[in-house]
Amino acid sequence: MKVILVSTPFLPVSAELKYGGTERIVYLLDQGLAEKNICAGVVAPISSKPVSRLYPTVQQEVGVSTVLDKSQQEAWDGLYLRFEHVSLSIQHANNLPGIDLVHLHDDNILVFDRLVSKPTLLTLHGDIDGFWNLALNPSLKSCQSKLVAISQSQKKIFENRGFKVSYVVYNGVDESLFALADKKFNYLLSLGAIMPVKGQERAIEVALNSGHDLVLAGNIGDQGYFKEKIKPKITHDLTEAEDKLAAYLALPAGHQPKIVYVGPVNDEQKKKLYAGAKTFLMPINWDEPFGLVMVEAMMSGTPVIAFNRGSVPEIIDLGQTGQIVSDAQEMIRALATIERIDSKKCRETAIARFGKDQMVNNYVKVYEDILEDKK
């Protein structure tokens, strides 16, 4: 069995990514499938560095800014790059010999999947509002691709809109990138694109009312939201610091909680921030399809307190990896007991459920099932 993975045009598939949930999953899946001699390569932007083999598409990836902030003029250039990526992806899928299955991770290709001459499946990495509309594209009810959700919550949402979702495979995280800390510190952590659906203003509210410092990390996904709701509350900006945790710990002690913005973080920086935190806050304001950051925190031995939205009840094991709450006040109360969760047990539970091998093996089962149906 040989499978080719088709990534997005937004970011390269590489171990060096600072941002990009979908592309990280493609990289990890490619790595695991290559170990099993199943992956035939990755279709992705030319700057990608997959483990197996690259079949390049666009010379320049679309980029993060046009994904997060669609008001930018560059979005038009990104649209043309998407067209080029779709065209070259289909060309690679059809022309490469010995390919049994095409695993799509770019939903732009879905409406064109009948042009692919081999069986296809598409993993649904995003939310329903950014997906195809069956009212406008009714032909997608009979699309060739088998759809794979990344949580039961996401599956239900897509099916309520009329899509047929055949499988659910949870995302995986490379546990070797995260580790337990020798010492925990008394700060709360929020990591993710800064935008209303991520709810960073609620995290600030929790920190201020509970007397804890808060470290905010992530790209600014909505400039207006950042300037109005977040920036006025920031007491320290450590965007330029290389070692984010060390820079935070070097700040002078004060009587008031510190709200510290550290900017975007790479793997090494966030590894330290995750491991050192008392708790990871997830006050989301939308139905998050999965939430890789929750798993990354858990694998660092840091429990998660999250609002009860989307996939949260599927990801958190109550009392073992975190707590689920309804609002900021419940989140504050949960901080009083969250330290009862054992860091080592938290990490072990997360690895058992969401480790790299678990995801890879589950996808192999899906591949085998699809190819068996084609016989």
C-alpha positions in Angstrom: 0.0 0.0 0.0 1.3 3.4 -1.0 -0.3 6.7 0.1 0.5 10.2 -1.0 -0.3 13.1 1.3 -1.5 16.4 -0.2 -0.9 19.3 2.2 -2.1 23.0 2.0 -0.6 25.9 0.1 -0.5 28.0 3.3 2.7 26.9 5.0 5.5 24.5 4.2 5.5 21.0 5.7 8.5 21.0 7.9 9.8 20.2 11.4 10.8 23.9 11.7 7.3 25.4 11.7 6.5 28.1 14.2 2.8 28.0 13.3 0.5 25.7 11.4 -1.7 22.9 12.9 -2.6 21.2 9.6 1.0 21.2 8.3 2.3 19.8 11.5 -0.1 16.9 11.3 0.9 16.3 7.7 4.6 16.3 8.7 4.0 13.9 11.6 1.8 11.6 9.6 4.4 11.5 6.8 7.1 10.7 9.4 5.1 7.8 10.8 4.0 6.4 7.4 7.5 6.6 6.1 8.7 4.4 9.0 6.1 1.8 7.9 7.1 2.2 4.2 3.6 3.4 3.3 4.1 7.1 2.4 5.1 7.7 -1.2 5.6 11.4 -0.6 4.1 14.8 0.2 2.6 17.3 -2.2 3.3 20.8 -0.7 4.9 24.2 -1.3 8.4 24.0 -2.6 10.0 25.1 0.7 8.7 22.0 2.5 11.0 19.5 4.0 9.0 16.3 4.6 10.6 13.1 5.8 9.7 11.0 2.8 9.8 12.9 -0.5 8.5 16.3 -1.7 6.4 16.8 -4.8 6.4 20.6 -5.0 3.6 22.9 -5.9 3.7 26.7 -5.4 7.0 28.6 -5.3 5.7 30.8 -2.5 3.3 29.6 0.2 0.2 31.7 0.9 1.3 32.5 4.4 -0.3 32.9 7.8 -1.5 36.5 7.5 -3.9 36.0 4.7 -5.3 33.0 6.5 -5.9 34.7 9.8 -6.8 38.2 8.6 -8.8 38.0 5.4 -9.1 41.8 5.1 -5.6 42.1 3.8 -5.1 42.8 0.1 -2.6 39.9 -0.1 -5.6 37.6 0.1 -6.1 38.0 -3.6 -2.6 36.8 -4.3 -3.3 33.9 -2.0 -6.4 32.9 -4.0 -4.3 32.5 -7.1 -1.7 30.5 -5.3 -4.5 28.2 -4.1 -5.6 27.6 -7.7 -2.1 26.8 -8.7 -1.6 24.4 -5.7 -4.9 22.6 -6.6 -3.9 22.1 -10.2 -0.4 20.8 -9.5 -1.6 18.6 -6.6 -4.1 16.8 -9.0 -1.3 16.5 -11.6 1.0 14.9 -9.1 -1.7 12.5 -7.8 -2.6 11.3 -11.2 0.8 11.0 -12.8 2.8 9.4 -10.0 3.1 5.6 -10.5 2.3 3.1 -7.8 0.0 5.3 -5.7 -2.9 3.4 -4.2 -4.6 6.3 -2.2 -4.5 10.1 -2.1 -4.9 11.6 1.4 -6.0 15.2 1.0 -5.5 17.8 3.8 -6.5 20.8 1.7 -10.2 21.2 1.4 -9.8 23.5 -1.7 -9.3 20.3 -3.7 -12.6 18.7 -2.6 -14.7 20.2 -5.4 -12.2 19.0 -7.9 -11.7 15.5 -6.4 -13.5 13.8 -9.3 -10.5 14.8 -11.4 -8.2 12.6 -9.3 -7.9 9.1 -10.8 -7.3 7.3 -7.5 -9.3 6.8 -4.3 -9.2 9.9 -2.1 -9.9 10.8 1.5 -10.0 14.3 3.0 -9.2 15.2 6.7 -11.4 18.0 7.9 -8.9 20.2 9.7 -11.0 23.3 10.0 -14.4 24.5 11.1 -17.7 24.3 9.1 -17.9 28.1 8.5 -14.8 28.0 6.4 -15.8 24.9 4.5 -17.8 24.4 1.3 -21.5 25.3 1.4 -23.8 22.5 0.2 -26.5 25.0 -0.6 -24.1 26.6 -3.2 -22.3 23.4 -4.1 -24.8 20.6 -3.9 -22.7 18.2 -6.0 -20.4 17.8 -3.0 -23.1 15.5 -1.4 -21.7 12.9 -3.7 -18.0 13.8 -3.7 -15.5 11.0 -4.3 -13.5 11.6 -1.1 -14.2 9.9 2.1 -14.4 12.6 4.8 -12.4 12.1 8.1 -13.2 14.3 11.1 -10.7 15.0 13.8 -13.3 14.7 16.7 -16.8 13.4 17.2 -17.9 17.0 17.9 -16.7 18.1 14.5 -18.2 15.0 12.8 -21.6 15.9 14.3 -21.4 19.6 13.1 -20.5 18.6 9.5 -23.2 15.9 9.4 -25.8 18.5 10.6 -24.9 20.5 7.6 -25.5 17.6 5.2 -22.0 16.1 4.8 -21.3 12.4 5.1 -18.4 11.9 7.5 -17.1 8.3 7.3 -14.4 8.3 10.0 -13.0 10.0 13.0 -9.2 10.1 13.7 -7.9 12.2 16.5 -4.8 14.4 15.8 -1.5 13.2 17.2 1.4 15.0 18.8 5.0 14.0 18.8 5.6 13.4 22.5 9.4 13.6 22.1 9.0 17.4 21.6 7.6 17.9 25.1 8.8 17.0 28.6 8.1 17.4 32.3 9.7 20.3 34.1 11.9 20.0 37.2 10.0 22.8 38.7 6.6 24.4 38.2 6.0 28.2 38.4 2.9 30.0 39.5 1.8 31.4 36.1 -1.1 30.6 33.8 -0.5 30.0 30.1 -2.5 30.8 27.0 -1.1 29.9 23.7 -2.8 30.4 20.3 -3.6 32.9 17.6 -4.9 36.0 19.3 -8.5 36.4 18.1 -12.0 36.6 19.6 -12.7 32.8 19.2 -9.7 31.9 21.3 -10.9 34.1 24.2 -7.7 35.6 25.5 -9.6 38.4 27.2 -11.3 35.7 29.4 -7.9 34.3 30.2 -6.8 37.8 31.3 -9.9 38.1 33.4 -9.2 34.8 35.1 -5.6 35.8 35.8 -6.5 39.2 37.3 -9.3 37.9 39.5 -7.3 34.9 40.7 -4.1 36.8 41.4 -2.0 34.8 39.0 0.4 36.0 36.3 -0.6 35.2 32.8 1.8 34.4 29.9 0.1 35.0 26.5 1.9 33.5 23.4 0.9 33.4 19.8 0.5 35.3 16.5 -1.9 38.2 16.4 -4.7 36.9 14.3 -7.0 39.9 14.7 -5.3 43.3 15.0 -8.5 45.1 16.1 -9.2 42.6 18.8 -5.6 42.7 20.0 -5.5 46.5 20.2 -8.9 46.9 21.9 -9.1 43.9 24.3 -5.6 42.6 24.9 -2.9 45.2 24.4 -4.3 47.7 27.1 -4.0 44.9 29.7 -0.4 43.8 28.9 2.1 44.8 31.6 5.2 43.4 29.9 6.0 42.7 26.2 8.7 40.1 25.8 8.3 39.6 22.1 12.0 40.2 21.4 13.2 37.8 24.1 14.8 34.6 22.8 14.3 32.5 26.0 10.7 33.5 26.8 10.5 31.6 30.1 13.8 33.0 31.4 12.7 36.5 30.4 9.5 36.1 32.3 11.2 34.7 35.4 13.6 37.7 35.4 10.8 40.2 35.7 10.7 42.1 39.0 8.3 40.8 41.6 5.2 42.9 42.1 1.9 42.9 44.1 -0.3 43.0 40.9 -0.6 40.0 38.5 1.6 40.4 35.4 0.0 40.0 32.0 3.0 39.1 29.8 2.9 38.9 26.0 5.8 36.9 24.5 4.7 36.9 20.8 4.9 33.9 18.5 6.9 30.9 19.9 8.9 28.1 18.3 9.0 24.6 19.5 11.8 25.0 22.0 10.3 28.2 23.5 6.8 26.8 23.9 8.2 23.5 25.3 9.6 25.5 28.3 6.5 27.6 28.7 4.2 24.6 28.7 6.3 22.6 31.2 6.7 25.5 33.6 3.1 26.6 33.8 0.8 25.9 36.7 -2.2 25.5 34.3 -3.0 25.9 30.6 -6.2 28.0 30.0 -8.5 27.3 27.1 -11.4 29.8 27.3 -12.5 29.3 23.7 -15.5 31.0 22.3 -16.2 28.5 19.5 -16.5 24.8 18.8 -12.8 24.0 18.4 -12.5 21.0 16.1 -9.6 19.5 18.1 -7.1 21.8 19.9 -3.6 20.6 19.6 -2.4 23.1 22.2 -4.4 21.2 24.9 -2.6 18.0 24.1 0.8 19.7 23.9 0.2 21.1 27.4 -0.9 17.8 28.8 2.2 16.1 27.3 4.2 18.7 29.2 2.6 17.6 32.5 0.5 20.8 32.6 -3.3 20.3 33.2 -5.8 22.2 31.1 -8.8 24.1 32.3 -11.1 24.7 29.3 -14.6 25.9 28.4 -17.0 23.2 27.4 -17.1 23.8 23.7 -16.4 21.6 20.7 -13.9 18.8 21.2 -13.0 19.8 24.7 -15.0 17.0 26.5 -13.3 14.4 24.2 -9.8 15.6 24.8 -9.7 16.3 28.6 -9.9 13.3 31.0 -11.5 14.8 34.1 -9.2 14.7 37.1 -6.3 13.2 35.1 -5.5 15.9 32.5 -7.7 18.8 33.4 -11.0 20.3 34.2 -14.0 21.4 32.1 -15.8 24.6 33.0 -18.6 26.8 31.7 -17.3 30.3 32.3 -14.5 32.5 33.8 -15.8 32.2 37.3 -15.8 28.4 37.2 -12.3 28.6 35.7 -11.1 30.6 38.7 -12.6 28.1 41.1 -11.0 25.2 39.2 -7.6 26.8 39.8 -7.9 26.0 43.5 -7.9 22.2 42.9 -6.0 21.8 39.6 -2.7 21.1 41.4 -4.1 17.8 42.6 -3.5 16.5 39.1 -0.2 14.5 38.9 2.1 15.9 36.1 3.5 12.5 35.2 0.1 10.8 35.0 -1.2 13.8 33.0 1.6 13.2 30.4 1.2 9.5 30.3 -2.5 9.8 29.7 -2.1 12.3 26.9 0.6 10.1 25.1 -1.6 7.0 25.4 -4.5 8.8 23.7 -2.9 11.3 21.4 0.7 10.2 20.7 2.1 10.1 17.2 1.9 6.3 16.8 -1.8 6.3 17.8 -2.7 8.7 15.1 -0.6 7.0 12.4 -2.0 3.5 13.2 -5.6 4.8 13.1 -5.0 6.3 9.7 -3.5 3.1 8.4 -6.8 1.3 9.5 -8.8 3.9 7.5 -6.6 3.5 4.5 -7.0 -0.3 4.6 -10.8 0.0 5.0 -11.1 2.4 2.0 -9.0 0.2 -0.3 -10.9 -2.9 0.8 -14.1 -1.2 -0.2 -12.6 -0.5 -3.6 -11.9 -4.1 -4.4 
